[in-house]
Amino acid sequence: MARLAPLIEEQWRTELADWIAGGDRSAYDAAVGVFGRAGMRWAGLPGTAAAQTRWAARLAQIVDGFGAPYSPEFVMSALNRAWSDRHAQKLVEATRAGRLDPAEGTALHAWAWHRDEQDVLLPARLAGIELQNCIRPLIAVARFVAFAAKELHDRPEWRARIAAETAERGSLVSGPLATAFAQEVRRTAPFVPVLPAWALEGIELDGERVPAGGRVVLDVLGTNLDDGSWERAELFDPERFVGIDDYEELAAFVPQGGGATVAGGHRCPGEKLAIVGLAAAVATLSDERVAVLGRGLEVNRRRLPTKPASGGRVRGAGAAADRCPMH
C-alpha cells in the first residue's frame, strides 16, 4: 500500500494533465493505463510508459474477452493471454539469468526466486503467471472507474464536494469523501454480480444441504443491494460510507468477496489496493477542469463483466462544451 499509493497518484495526475490539454481518453481506458503502469512499477517490471500501457491494455482485454464466448473478443483474449504468459516468463528468465535485477520485495523478484515445498524454483512459466496475478486484478478495477464516471456525471453536487476536499488535502489519494463515493460505486456496480464455488465436502448452508461437488453461488449484487441489510438499498448514496473506518465489519458488503479476513474467508487480497486506486480516480474525475460526457453511459447488465458502454468519455471542461456533439 505504501509503495503503490504514490505511484497511483503520479499516474492519475498524468492523465488529468492530458485531459486538460485536450486528450479525450475514456475514464476506463485512462484507468487501464494508470493501474497498469503503477502496478508494473510497483511490481518491479521494466519498460517504458508506452510499453507498459500496451501490456496493460492486453491484460484488460483478457478480463473483458472471457465474457464473450464464441466471439472475436474471446479469441483475442486467448491470444493476449498467450502473449502475456510468454512475456512474463521471459521477465522471470531474465531475472534468473541476471539480465534484470528487480529490487527485493517487488513481485518480480519474489516470484522469480520463489521456491516450492521441495525447495525447488517454480517453473518460469508458472512464476510468470503468478506475477501477472499480482498486476492484472488491479487493472480490472478500471471497470469500477467507468461506473464511477457515470455516477459522478449524474451527481454534480458530489463532484463539487470531492473537488473541494481534494484541493484542501492537496492529494488525490484516500480522501474520505472520495473513498466513500468509491465504496458506494463498489456496492452498486454490477461488475462481479456473482461468485461461484464448488463444495469440497458435504456441508449445510442456511438450512440447505449441499453435497460434495455441489455448487454454491454468492449473489454479490443482491447481497450488496439487500433491503434487509441496507437502508434505502436501491439509492446511490455515498453518505452511508462516510465515517465508516472498517468496511470489513459490514457483513453485507461483499463487492470483492465475503468473509471477515483474506485468510479466513473469500475476501480479495487486493481489495484495499482497489479502494485506493478507485478513490484516486474519483478525485481525479471530480476536478473542475475536466468534464464527464453524458453519452454512452448506458450499462448492458446481461454482459459479464460489464461497464458503461463508452467507458465514461472525459474531456477538458472547456473542450467538452466546444466540441461537436456528434464526436
Buried (B, 14 or more C-beta within 10 A) or exposed (E): EEEBBEBBBBBBBBBBEBBBEEBBBBBBBBBBBBBBBBBBBBBBBBBEBEEBBEBBBBBBBBBBBBBBEEEEBBEBBEBBBEEBBEBBBBBBBBBBEEEBEBEEEBBBBBBBBBEEEEEEBBEBBBBBBBBBEBBBBBBBBBBBBBBBBBBBBEBEEBBEBBBBBBEEBEBBBBBBBBBBBBBBBBBBBBBBBEBEEEBEEEEEEEEEEBEEEBEEEBEBBEBBBEEEEBEEBEEBBBEBBBEBEEBBEBEBBBBBBBBEEBEEEEBBEBBBBBBBBBBBBBBBBBBEEBBBBEEEBEBEEEEBBBBBBBBBBBBBBEBBEEBEEEE
